[in-house]
Amino acid sequence: AQSVTQLDSQVPVFEEAPVELRCNYSSSVSVYLFWYVQYPNQGLQLLLKYLSGSTLVKGINGFEAEFNKSQTSFHLRKPSVHISDTAEYFCAVTESGGTSYGKLTFGQGTILTVHP
Amino acid sequence: GAVVSQHPSRVICKSGTSVKIECRSLDFQATTMFWYRQFPKQSLMLMATSNEGSKATYEQGVEKDKFLINHASLTLSTLTVTSAHPEDSSFYICSAKTGGNWETQYFGPGTRLLVL
C-alpha cells in the first residue's frame, strides 16, 4: 500500500512570489505521481503527472514538479503566483502495477492562498 | 479534452431516502470509473472501482449494500446512496479512466449531498 503526506495544510503567499508545495510519498513498488488542483465548488483538475523519464515535470498554469526518488518527494513549484492560483492542491500517487494499479491515493491537500 | 459530468451537482434529501448520482464521460469511453468521497477539509477517499459490465470493487470499510454502484455502459456509472443518513452528507466525486490514457483519471465536478 502507498501513502501520501502533504507537509503543509495551508500556504499563504503574496502575489508574484514563488511558492513550493511539498509532497512526500511512501510505497514498496514503483509509482506514478500526480498533482491536482481544486478550485472552490469545482472538481479536481490535473496539473501535471510523473510517469517516467525526466524527473522535472512541467504542467499547466506555469507549475512544475520534481520527482526525487531518493527522498520520495514530488514537490510542486511555481516561480511567480497569481491571485487566480488560490485553490486547494492535492498530491496523489498510484502504483504502476499490481492490484492497486490505477487507484489513486491522495494527500490531505494544501490550501494555497495568494494575497495581493 | 476528456470531460466527465455529474448529476445532480447538489442534492438535499430527508434521512431514510435513497439518492442516485450519475457520472458520465461525455467524449470518451470509460472502461473504469472510480467513486470518491470527500468530507469537509479532508482529502478524497476512494470508495469503489467500477468496471463496465462487472460488479464494483469496494474499498475496505465501504458498505456495498449502502452504496450501490452500477456501470451499465462505457459512458455511465451511477452511485445510489440507499437509506441515507446525516453522516452520509459529503462531497461525492467520480472519475473515469480512458482505455488509451490508462494512467490518468478525469474527474467530475462532484455532487454535494446533504441529508437532513
Interface residues (C-beta under 8 A of the other chain):
Chain A: Y32 F34 Y36 Q42 G43 L44 Q45 L46 K49 L51 F90 T94 G102 K103 L104 T105 F106 G107 Q108 G109
Chain B: V4 Q6 T32 F34 Q42 S43 L44 M45 L46 T49 I93 S95 K97 W102 E103 T104 Q105 Y106 F107 G108 P109 G110
